[in-house]
Amino acid sequence: MAEKTEEDKRLEEHYSEKKDWLHWGSYLSERQWGTVREDYSPYGTAWDYFTHDHSRSRTYRWGEDGIAGISDRYCNICFGIALWNGKDPILKERMFGLTGPEGNHGEDVKELYYYLENTPSHSYMKHLYKYPQNEFPYNQLVEENKRRGKNDLEYELLDTGIFDNNEYFDVFTEYAKADNEDILIKITIENRSDKKAKLHLLPTLWSRNFWSFMDMPEKPILKKQVKNNNTFVSINHVYVGNYNFYFETASKLLFTENETNTEKLFGTENNHPYKKDLFHKAVIDDDYDLATAKKEGTKFSPLYQLELEAGASKVIKLRLTNQTLKTPFNSGFDAVFEKRQQESADFYKEITKPKTPDLAAIQKQALAGLLWSKLYYNYDIESWLKGDPKEPKPPLERRKGRNSSWKTLRNHDIISMPDAWEYPWYAAWDLSFHCISLALVDCQFAKDQLILFTREWYMAPNGQIPAYEWNFSDVNPPVQAWATMELYKIEKKKTGKGDINFLKRMFNKLALNFTWWVNRLDSSENNVFEGGFLGLDNIGVFDRSHGIPGGGILEQVDGTSWMALFCLDMLEMSLEIAMVDDAYEDMATKYFGHFVYIAEALNQISIEYSGTWDDKDGFFYDKLIFPTGESIPIKVKSIAGLLSIAAVLCVKKETLKKLPKFEASVEWFVKHRKKTLKYPVVQDHVEGGDLLLSLVPKDRMQVLMKALLNENEFLSDYGIRSLSKTYENPYNIIINNINYSINYEPAESSTGLFGGNSNWRGPIWMPLNYLFIQSLKEFNIYYSNSISFEYPTSSNNIQNLEQIILGLSDRLIQIFKKDSQGNRPINELHVEKYKDPNFQDLVLFYEYFHGDTGRGVGASHQTGWTALIANLIEDI
C-alpha cells in the first residue's frame, strides 16, 4: 500500500472528527437565480420569476452564488470575486447564461472558465476565469441564440469574436488552507493582450440573508477594524462564529447590505439606500460616496483599481481566518501556498502516476471539476410552500403545484451536483455515477452521499428517492444499489477491507425503494416495468412519462432492465453481508427469485407471444399496450434496448460454498423450476462452479453485441451512441392515425421535449458507456475471455471481451486526448483558439458528445458523471 499523503492524513483527521477540514470549501453555486427553490410564482415559471437581471439587486432565499467562490458548509459566510473592465453595463459578479426559453437548445452558461485543481479536503483549489477587456456581449448572446432555430448550433461566447485579439484577462483564483479555519486567498490577474488594460477587482465577502425572511437571534455584521497596523474586517455571525478578513492595501473599501433593492425592482420605497446592488452603482457610475461612508454591513469588498501593461500580471492576497494576525501576508503566506500545491501534486500523483502527462492532466481536471461541484443545497419544501414569516404568503396555486407532495423533504447539505451553473441542484441518478469518480479521491464522502439520499429528510415515506429539483416525483433509473456495490468494491480493493456497515445501511433503505418500484411501475403485474422518463430525455417517439398514445401503457425494456439490475445488485449486496450475518442469506434467495421472473418476462419467445424480444430484428423493443389489451412493439433500436446487457452478475463458486442455503436454492431452481421456464436464466451453470445471472441469454447477447459494436449503428469512434445511426432516415410509426417518428441526432436536440437542452437521440453519454463497460467486465469474470466478437462488427477482427473493453474505453478517452495535430475532439468548433498556449491544456467536461465527431455538446461544465472518464483512465 502506498504511503499516505498529507491530503490523506487530512481526510483521516476529518472523518475521525479530530479536525473539521471540510467546514469550508468551494460550496458556492455559480447560479442561484432561475432555480426552482427561488421561484415563488403561481405556476412554476422559475426561469422568468428570478432572472439574471434581477440577481444583482434581489436577495436569495435558499442560497447564494458567485464566481470562483467559497463558503462554510451552510453558506452563512460567502466569498467570491467580482470584476469590471470599465466597459460593461454591470459588474461581473456571477456567471451569465441563457434560460431555457432564451436559447435554441435550452439553458446554457455563456462564459469561459475552468476548474484546474481541487483536493477533497479543499486544502488547495485553483480556478481560472477568462474575462474580456471589451464590453461583454450580453445582448448579442441573447439575441443571436433567440434568432437561431433547433437545427442551428448554439451561439457561444467564443463565437462572438470577443477573444479573437486576445484582449482579455486570465483571472486565477487560488485557495490554500493554512489550517481548517485559516484560508489563504490569492488572485492573479494576467493581461493577455498586447495593449495596456484597466480592471476593477472586487474580492467580495458577504453574509447570506436570513433576517429578511425570518427571525434571527442577531443580524450578522462585517465591520472595519484597525489593529496592529492592519486594516481588516471582522465577521461576527451567530451561526458560524467570529472570523477576520485580511486584504492587501486597496484603492477603496466598500460596504453595503445583502438586501433587496425593492425600489428598483418593484417600485416600492427602500427603507435605506444600502442594498445588494450598491457596488454596481458605485463602480459603474464612479460614485463611491455611499459605499465608502459606511464602515460596516453584511456585504464588503476591498476595491482594487488596476492598470496592467501588455502581458503583465498582478497578484492580490487576502486571508479569511479565525485568528487575529499581526502579519497576515508575511513569507509564511507564500510558503503555505507552495506546500499545499506540492501536497496536491503528491496526492494526485498516486492517482495519475501511470499515465502520460496529457492523460494525467485530463484526469486531474475531471476530478477537480467534480470537487468544485460539491455545493451547498438548501430546500425545505414545507417552508417553501407556506412562505416565510416576514414575507408575503406565496400564491395559493403553489399548494398543488410543483413538488407539493414532497412536504417531508428538507435538504440542508453539501451535495455533489451535476455542475455549478447549468444544474446547481442534485439529480439522484447523476449523483450515483458521481460517487464512482469521487471514490478515487474521497471514498467516505462518496458513501455518505449515497446514504444521504436514503435518509428520511430525502426519501419519501413511500420509499421513492427524490429525482431532481424540477420535479422530485419524476422517475430516475434506480442505480443507487449498483453504485453502492461499485463503491464497496473500489474501497475494498484500495484498503483490503469492505465496509459491511455501509452495505447494511444502504440495503435496508434500498429495500424500501425496491418495493416502491415494484408496486408503482408494474401496472400489468407481469414483471415488465414501465417507468416513463427514466432519465433518457426524448429517447422515444413520444414523451414516455406523459404522452402515451390512446391512454395505453408502455412496457419499457430499459425500465425492466433497470429493475433486473436493481435485483442483481440487491442480491450481490445480500450475499456479501451474509458472509458475516447469515440473517441476510434469505434476502439473497428473495432477490434471486425476483430476478428470475423479470428475466423470464422480458425474454418471452417472441413479440407475438407478448414478450419484448424480436427474433427477426435481434433486438429488445418497448411494447405499447392499449386499454383493449391489444399491443404493438415500438421498433426503435436505442440504448434502452441495449440496457438489457447491463443486468449481469457472476457469483463465484467460493461464495456459493460459504452460503449453503443460497446454494441449495440455486441448485433446486436449476433442477426443478428451470423446466417450467421458457427462458433458461441459469444457462451454463455446473454444480460446484461459478454462477452467471444475465438478463440476456448467451445467444441473444451475441446478437445484441453485433448491434452494439456496429459502426453503422451504435459504435462511434468515440464510444457508444444512444440511438442507432440507421435512423438518419427517420423511424415512423402510426398509432391511432397519428404519425410518431424519431431520427438520429448526433448532437443538439431538434425537439423541445424536456426543455430542448438534453438529447439522447444519438450522442455519446459517459454514464451509460461506463455502465456497459462494467457489465462486460462482469461477463468476462465468468467467461474468462472464452467468448469473442467481431470488433467492430463485419471487420473480421475477432477480439475477446478484455480487448473490447479496452477498445471501448480508449474510444471514450480519445474524446479528450490531443491527437497528432494537438487537437482535442471536444474542441471541434473552436480548434484554432484551443491551439493558443493559454487555452491548449484547458479541458471542459461536457454533458454529452457528438455521436460522430466527439465534440462537446450540452452543458459545458457538467463534469458530474462525465468525470467517469477519470475512472476509465485509471483502469487502462
N, C-alpha and C positions, 0 to 999 in steps of 0.2 A: 504494500500500500504506500502511495506517495506521501511524503512528509507534508504535514498540514501547513498551509499558507497562513499569513496573518489574517487574511479575509476569512478563512475557515475558522480561525480562532474567535474572530468577532462574532460569527454566526453561532458558535458554541456558547459564547458568553450570553448572547441574546436569548437563545432558546432554553438555556438553563436559568434564565431570569437573573443573571448576575449584573447585566447592564443592558439597558434598552437602546440598542443600536438602531432600531427601526422606528424610533419616535419621530424622527424627521426623515423625509425622503422626497422624491420627485412626484409627489402625490397630487399636484395641482393640475387640473384639466386644462387643455388648450381651448376648450369651448364649454361654456355653461349655458349661453344663450341658445334659444331654439330647441332646448331639450324638453322632454315630456314633463319632468318634475318642476320646471319653471313655468309651465303652461297652466294658467287659471282661466282659460277661455271656456265658453259654454260647450263647445263642440269639439274640443281636442285639436285645434289648429295650432299646434306647437310652433311650427316654423314661422307663422305670421304673428303670433302673440308676443314673442320676445325676440326681437330682431338684433342683428349685429349693430345697427344704428342706435338702438336703444341701450345696448350693453354698456357703453361708456358712461351713461347717465343714470342707470337704473340698478338698484341693489338686488342681488340674487338672494333667493330664499334657501336653496338647498346645497349650495357650494360656491366655488369661485373659479376664475380662470386667469391665465396669464401665459407669458412666453418664457420658456425655459425655467419654469417656476418650481418652488418647493413649498411645503407646508408641514405642520405637525400632522400626526395621523388623523386628527379630527378636523383639520382645516380651520383651526381657530386663528392662527397667525400665518400669513402668506407672504411670499416674496417672489417677485418676477421682474423682468426688465421691460421698460418702455423706451421707444426711440422716436426721434423726429428728424427728418432730413432737411427741414426748412422749406419744403415744398408741398408736403401732404396736407390735406384738409383736416386730418385728425392725427392724434398721436397713434403710433403703432404700439398699442398696449396689449393686444391679444391677436390671435390668428384670425385672418379673414377667409371667408369661403362663401359658397352659394348654398342656399337651402334647396330642398328637393324641387319645388315648383320653378325655381330660377334657372336650374341647369338643364341641359338637354339629356343628361344621363344621371339625374339625381344629385343629391348634395355632394359637395366636393370642396376640400380645402384648396385655396389658391395662394399658396406660399411656398417658399423654398427653405426647408430646414431639415436637419439631420441629427439623429441620436448617435453620438460617437462612442461614448463609454458610459458604463454604469455597473457598479458592483451590487450584489444582493443586499448588503448592509447599507448601501448608498454612501459608503465611505469616500468614494470618488465618482464624480459624474461630469460628463462633458457633453455640451450641446452646441450646435452650430446653426445660426440663423443668418440668411443672406438678405440684406436689406438694400433695396435700390436707392441710389442717390438722387434720382429724378422722381417726379410725382408718381406715387403708386397708382396703377391703372384700375382703381376700383370700378368705376363706371364702365370702362371698356370691357372688363371681365364679365360684368353682369349683362351688358347689352349684347355682346357677341355670343355668349352662351345662350341667351334668350332667343337670339336670331336663328341659331343652328337647330337642325332637326335631329331626330333619333338616328338617322343614318350618317350623321356627321360626327367627326371626332369632338371630344371635349376641347374647349379652348383653355389652355393652361397659361400660367404666368410666364413661362419661357417663350410661349408663342407670341407674346405681346412685343417682344424685341427689347424689353427694358434692360436685359442683361447683355445685349449684343456688344456693347463697347466696354464691358467690364466696369461700368460706372455703378459700383455697389460696395457695400461694406460687408466683410465677414465678421460676424459678432459671435465670438466664442464665450460661452458661459460655463464656468467650471466651479465645482464644489468639492471641498475636501474636509472631512471631519477630523479635527484635532482630538475630539472626544465625542461621546454620543450627544452632548448638549453644547458643542462648540463647533460651529460650521463656518469654515473659511470660504470666501467667495471671490472669484477672480473673473473679471470681464475684460476680454481682449478684443479691441476693435482694430481691424486691418482694412486699410483703404486699398482696394484692388484696382482703382482707376489710375490713369496716368496724369490725373489732374488733382489739385488740392480740393478738399471737400470738407464741408461742415456737418457736424452731427450733434444733436442733443441726446444725451443718455440720461435716463431716469431709472435707476435701480430702486424699485418701489416696494415698500413694506406696508402691509395693511392688516387690519383685523376683520374677520368675517362678521357680518352684521346679524346679530340675533336680536338686539334691543329694539329694532323697529317692528318685530313680529311678535315678541313675547317678553315677559318679564325676565330680567337677568339680575342676579344679586348686586352686580355693579357693572357699569359700562367699561370696556377696556380703554386703556389710554396709552398712546405713544407720545412721549414728552421729551423735548430738547433738554439735554443736560450738558454741563461743562465741568469736567473733573480731571485732575492730573494732566492739565493742558490738552485734554481731549474734548472735542465736541462730539457728542453721540446722542442717541435716542434710547431712552429707557422704555421698556414694554411691561405693562402691568396688566395681566389677564387672569381673571378669576378662575378660568378653567385650565389654564396652562401653567401659570406662574410668572416669574419675573425673568426678563432677558434684557440684554443690551445689544444695540445695533450700532456697530462702529463703521466708519466710512472715511476714506481719504478726503482731504480738503476739496470742497465742492464750490461751484460758482454761486449756487443759491440753495437754501433749504426750504422745501415746500411742505406745508401741512394742509390737510382738509379732513372731511368726514366721509366715511364709506356709506353715504346715504343718498337716496333717490332725489334727483332734481325734478320735483313734481311740476314746477313752473314750466320747464322746458318741454316735458313730455305730455303733461295733462292740462296745462294752463291754470293750475291751482297755485296759490302763493306759497313760496318756501318759508319755513319757519326761521331759516338763517341762510346765508349765502355759501356756506362751506359744504359743498356737495361732492359727490363721487367724481364728477367730470371737471372739477375746478382746474386741475393741472392742464387739461386740454385748452381751456380758455387762456390760462396764464402763458403757456408756451407759444401757442399759435398767434395769439394777439399781442404777445410781448408785453403782457400786463401782469406783473408779479405782486402787485401791492397786497391783495388779499392773501394769497398763498404764503407770502413771506412774513406777513404780520402775525400770523397765527404761530404759536410755539408748541402746540400740542394738538392731538386729534386721533383719528383712527386710521388715517392713511398718510404716509410720509414718503418723501423721496428727496435725496440729495440730487441736485441737477448739475450735470457736467456739460458745459458748452465747449465742444471740441472742434478743432480745425486740424485736419491731418493732411500732411503733404502726400503727394503721389507715392503709393507703395509703403507709406509709413504705418506704424501701429501704435496703439496706446493701451496701457493696462490700468484698470481701476480695481482697487482692492476694497473689500468690505468684510464684515465679520458679524455673525449672529451667535451670541453666546450667553450662557447663564452666569458668566463670570464678570467681574469688574477688572479691567485691564489697564495697566499704565502704558504699555507699548504694544498695541494690538497688531501692528504691522512691522515688527522687527524681523530679524533674519529667520526667526523661528517660523514665521508665516510661510515663506518660500520653502523652507525645509520640510514642513508638513506636506505641502503640495508634492514635492519631489518624492517623499516617502510613500504617499498614498498612490501616486501614479505608478511607482515601481511595484507596489503591492498588488495593484490592479493587473499589471502586466504579468506578475508571477501567478496570480490566480487564474487568469485566462490561458497562460502557457500550459497549465495542466489539462485544459480542455482542448486547446488548439495545437498542441505540440507536434502531432504527426503530419500536419498539413503544410501545403505551400503557403507562402506569405499572403497570396490573394485569397485562398480559401480560409485561412485563419482570420483575415480581416473581415470577410463576409460573415463568418460565424460569430465573431465578436460583436459586430454591429447589429446582427439579428438579435442576439441576446441583450445587448444594450437597449434596443428599441422595446423589447419585451419588458425590461425592468423600468424603463421610462413610462411605460403604460400601466404600471401599478398605480392606481388612482384612488383618491378618497371618493366614496359614493354614499350619499345620504338621501333616503327616500322613505318617509313614513306615510303610507297610503291613507290611513285614517285621518291623520292631521291634514294631509294634502286635500282630502275630500271635504273636510269640515271647515278648513280655514284656520287662521291664527287669531289669537285673542285681540291683537292690536290692529288687525287688518279687516277690511270689509269681507263679508261672507262670500265665498265663491258662488257662481251661478248654480241653481238647483239642478240644471241638466247634467252636471258632472256626477251627481249621485248615482246615475245609471249609465255613465259614460265609460271611457277608457279605464281599465284596471280597477273598476269599482268593486269587483268581487274579491279583491285581494286585501281586505282590511287587516289581515294579520301580518302583512309584510312590513317589516321595519328594518331597513338597511342603514347601517352606520359604520362602514368598514372600509379597509383598503382592499381593493379587488383588482384582479388582472383584467383590464379592458381590451377589447379588440384594437382600439387605438385611442389617442388622447384628444382627437378632434372629431373625426367623422363619426365614431361610435364611442363617445365618452361615457358609456354605460355598459353594463355586463350583458353578455349573451351566454346562456348556460352551456350550450354545446360548444361554442367557441372556447370558453374557459377550460373545458375538459382537455382540449388539444393544447392550450397554452401550458397547462400543467406538465405536459410531457417535456416541453422545452425548458420550463422553469426547473425541472428536476436536474438538469445539467448544472445549475448554479445554486439552487436552494430547494432541496427536496422537501424540507419541513414546511416551507411556505406553500409549496405546491399541494402537499397533503392537507394543510389547513384550509386551503381554498376549496377543495372538494368537500371537506367536512362542512364548511360554512354553508354551502348550498343545501345541505340536508338538515340544517338547524331549523327550529320551529319558527324563527322570525324570517325565514326564506321559504321553505317548503310549506305548501298549503296543507291544511288539516286532512284533505283527501289524498295526500301523497304526491300531488303534482309539483314539479320543480318549476319555479318561475322562468319563463323563456327569455324575454328581453324587454327593455323598458317600454317600447312602443306598444307591446301587447303581451303582458305576462302570461295570458291564457293560451297563447299560440303554442303549437306543439313542436318542440325541437327534438331531434333524434336522441334517444336515451343512451348516450355514450359515457355516462359517468362511471358505470361498472367497468367498462373497458379501460377507461383512464385510471381507475383505481388499481386494476391489475398491472397495467403498464408501469405505474409509479412504484408499486410494490416490487416489481422485478428489477427496475432500474436501481432502486435503493439497495436491494439485496445483492445485486451484482457489485455495487460500489463499496458496500460496507461488510458484506458477508452475512448480514442478518436481516431478515424480513420483519416488518412491523405488523405483527398479528393484531395488535390492539387497533391499529388503523383499519385493517381489513374488517374487523368485527364492527367497528363504529359505522363504516360505510355499508356493510352488508345489511345490518339491521334496518337502516333507514331506506336503503335502496329496495329492500323487500316491499316496503310500503309503496314506493314509486312503481315497482313492477306490477303490483296489484292494481294501481290506478290505470296503468296502460291496458292491462288485460280487461278490466271492467268497462273502460270507456271506448276503446278503439278496435273492438272486435264485435261489431254490431250483429254480424251473422252467426257469431259463436261457432266459427269453423276454423279458428286459429290462423286465418289470413287477415291481416290487420290493415286498417285504413291509415289514419294519421294526418292526412291533409298536407299542410305546408311542409313540415319536416325539414325546414331549413333550406331546401333546394328551390330557391325562388325561380319561378317561370320555367321549370323543367318539363312541364306537361303542356298539353294542347289547351288546357283551361286551368283556372285557379283551383288547385286541388283542395283548398280549405273552404271556399265559398262559392265556387262556380260549377258544381257537379250538375251536369245536364239532367233534365227530366226528374229532378228530385231523387236521383239514384244515389248509390254509394259506390265508392271507388276502392276496390281491394288492391292495395299497393304492394308491389314487390319490395320496395325499399322499407315500407312500414313493417312488413313481415320479416325482412332481413335484419332490421334493427332489433326487433324483438327476439329473433333467434340468437343474435349476437349477445343481447342482454342475458338471455338464458344461459348461454355458454360461459359468460363472464361470472354470473352468479354461481354457476356450477363450479368453475375453477376456484372462485373465492372460497366456497364452502369446503372444497377438497383441501385447500391449503390450511384453512382454520381447523378442519377436522384432524389434521396431523397432531394438534396439541389439545383439541377439545372435541371429543367424539360426539358431543351433542349436535354438531353441525353435519354429521355424516348423513343423516336422514334428509337434510336440505339438499345435499348433492343429488340424492335419488330423485327428489321432487323436481329439481330443475333439469335433470337428465330426461325425465319423463315428459316434461313440458316441451323441451326441445324436440323430442321425437315427434310429437303431434304437430308442431309447427312445420317441421321438415316434411312430414307426410302431406300436410295440406298444400304446401307450396309446390310440391313435386308430383301432383296428380298426373296421371299418364299423359294427358293432353288437354288443351284448352276446351275441346269438345266435351271432355269428361267433366269439366268445370275447374280444372287446375289453371295454373298460370304459365306453364311451360309450353312452348310451341316447338314441336319436333321438326317441322319443316324449316322454320327460320333459325332454330337453335338458339332461342333466347327466352328469357322470362319477361312477360308483359303484364302491366296493370290490367285489371278487369273491371269494367263498368257494369254494375247490376242495377236494373231498373226495378221500380216498385212492383212490376208484374212478375218478377222473378227471372225474366229474360236477361241475358248478359252478352256483352261483346268485349273482345280484347282491344286495348288501345295499343296498337302495334308500333310503339316508338322505342327504338334502341337507344337507351340512355343509361347514364351511370346508375339510375335507380334499379335497372335490371341486373347490372353487373354487381350491385352490392351484395347479392346472394353469395358471392365468393368470400366476402368478409367474415361470414359466420362460420368459423372453423376453430377446433380445439383438439390438440393432441394431448391425451392423458398418458403419461409414461407408465410403463409396467411396474416400476418401483413404487409409484403412488398407489396403484391398484392393490399391490400386495400389502401395503400398510393399512388399507381401508377395506377389510374383508366384506363388510356388509354392503358397501357400494359395489365392490367387485361382483358379489353374488347377484345383485340386482341387474348388473350389466349382463352377466352370463345367462340369467333367466330370460332376459329380453332376447338375447341372441338365439336362444334355443326355442323359445315359445312365441313371444309377441311378434317377432320378425316375420313369422309365417303369414300373419294376417295383414301385414302392411304392403302396400303396392310399391312403396319406395324403400329400398334397403338402407336405412340410416346408418347402420353399422355394416360396412361393406367387406373390408379386408381383415377384420379382427380375427386373430388366432388366440385361443385361450392361453393365457400366460404372457401375451405380448402387449405392445402399446395399443391404445385405443384412439382411433381417429373419428371425431364427430364433425361432420361437414354438412351444411345445408345443401350443398351442391354435390350430387353423386359424381364419382370419378369420370364417368363417360360424358356427363354434361359439363363438367369443369373443362375437359379437353375441348369441347365445342366453344364454350364461353371464352376460353383463353385465346382462341383463334380471332375472335372479335376484338378482345382487349388488346392484342398485340398486332392488330392490323393497322398499318399506317394510313389506309384509306378509310378507316373507321375511327377507332378510339386512340390509337397510339400516335402521338405527335413527337417531333424531335425534342420536345421539352416536357414530356410527361403524358399523362392520360387525360384525354378530353372528356367533357361531361356528356356530350351528345355525339352520336356517330356522324362523321363527316359526310356520309351518304346523303344527309338531309340538306346539302347545299341545294338540292331540289326538294322543296318542302314536302313534308308528310301531311296528308289531308285525310280527314275522316268526317263523314256526315252523320250527325246524331240529331234525331227529331227535326230533320230538314234544315239543320244549321251546319255550316261547314266550319270545322275546327282544324287548325293547322299549326305546325311547328317547323322551324327551319334552323339549320346550323348557323350559329352566330359566334364567330371565334373571339369576339372582343366585347365592345359595349352593347348593351341590350337595345333592341329597337322596340321593345314593348314597355308599356307603362306599369305593368304588374309590379307590385311591391315597391312603388316609387320610381322604378326605372333605373335604380342605381346599383342593381345587383343582377348578375346574369350567369345562370348555369347552363345556358344553351350552347355549349361548345368549348368555352375556355377551360384552362387548366387550373384546378384548385388544389392547393397544397394539402389540406387536411385529408381529403379522400384519397389522394395519391399516397399519402403516408399510410393510411389505413390499409390500402391494398397491399402495399409493400410488407407491412407487418403480418398480414394474413398469409401472403405467400411464404413468409418465413415460417409460419406455423405449419403450413402444409409440408414444408421441407424438413421440419423436425421429425415428421412421421416418415416421409418418403426418402429422406437422406440422398437427394439427388438421383433417385432411381427413376424418376419420370422427367421427360424433357418435352420441349415445344419448339416449333419454328419461331425464331425471334430475329426480325419481325416475321409475321405470317407471310407465307409464299416466298420467303427469301432463300429457302433450302439451308438456312443456317440454324442448325439444331443446337439448343443450349439447355442446360439443366436449370433448375429453379434458382440456385445460388447465383448463377451467371445472369439470369434475367433480373433478379432483384438488384444486383449491382448495376445492370444496364439501365433500369428504370430510375434508380437513384441518381445515376450520372446525368440522365436527361434533365432531371429537375435541377440539379446543381448547375447545369450549363446555362440556365436562365440568368444566373447572377455572375458567372465567371467571365473574365475577359477572354475574348477569342484571340486569334493570331494577329488581328489588327488593333487589339487593345479595346475592342468594343464589347459592351455587355448587352445581351438581347433585351433586357428590361428597358434600356435607354433608346430603343429603336427610333423613336420620334425626335430625339434630341442628341443624335450621335456626336455632332461636332462640339456642342457645348460640354459634353462629358469627356471629351478628349483634353479639355483645358486642365492644366495641372492642379487648379484649385477645385476641380469637380471630379477628376478621374477615379479617385478612390472612395467617393461617396456613394453609398448604396441605399436604395429605397426598397422596402418590402411591401409590395402591393397586395391588394385583396385577392386578385386572381391574375391570370396571364393569358395572353393571346394564344389561341389553340394552334396556330400555325407558325408564329414568329417568336413567341415567348415574351413579347413586350409586356410591361406592367400595365394593368388595367384596374379600374375601380378605385377604391380608397388607396391613396398613395402611401399611407403610413400605417396600414393595418398589419403591423409586424405580428401581433397576436398569434394566430395559427400559422401564418407564413413563417414564423420563427422556427417551425419544424424543419426548415432547411438546415438549421444548426445540428439537429439530430441526425439528419442524413449525412452531413459532412462528418459527423462524429463516427458514423458507422463504416465509412468507406476505408 
